[in-house]
Amino acid sequence: MSYRINPNSKRGWIELITGCMFAGKTEEFIRRLKRYEYAKQKVLVFKPAMENRYSKDNVTSHSGLELPAIRVKNSNELREHVFRDKDVKIIGVDEVQFLDTDIVDVLSEIADKGIIVVANGLDKDYRNDPFQNVDKLLVQAEYVDKLTSICYVCGGNASRTQRIVGGVPAKADEPLVLLSANEKYEARCRHCYIKPE
Ligand SMILES: [Zn+2]
């Protein structure tokens, strides 16, 4: 894929894929990066070291698509990986909301150097508040795809993520990232979403 109108114009920009959970963000992320790979472009994919929902070193979608990824502890480690390798043309960053907030400037610097950045992340947490990094990338990215899911309750278009614990909507004072197996998430529309108290 190329967004350049004039093929002689400079490369390097930021693409953001965002939305709620179960919207197919990871599928779109993997699809886009694989297309760049088919075009024989060197792609590096990164994910935060804390993210191990399905597998340790791959980006894996709910439907089972996979892409090898490098786990990084912070934005500086990602930066060093990218600038160490002169052949890199495209990078992917999964779960960008879970990296430190310096990542926004780092991705901008990488795009300035002529590399295409594809970032993937949730736009809102379960309280419906903007997630860090994605909030700024929505403004800084040249291209934004905001995907929706299907509301678990009414079947309408869903743009929010409801956290359910013990069968009821979670309280507002819970941590943003839970590691227990007790909670689950549902995509919900504006009308079916219940704001945590
Ligand atoms: Zn609904």
Boltz pocket constraint, residues with backbone or C-beta under 6 A from the ligand:
constraints:
  - pocket:
      binder: B
      contacts: [[A, 151], [A, 152], [A, 153], [A, 154], [A, 155], [A, 156], [A, 157], [A, 188], [A, 189], [A, 190], [A, 191], [A, 192], [A, 193]]
      max_distance: 6.0
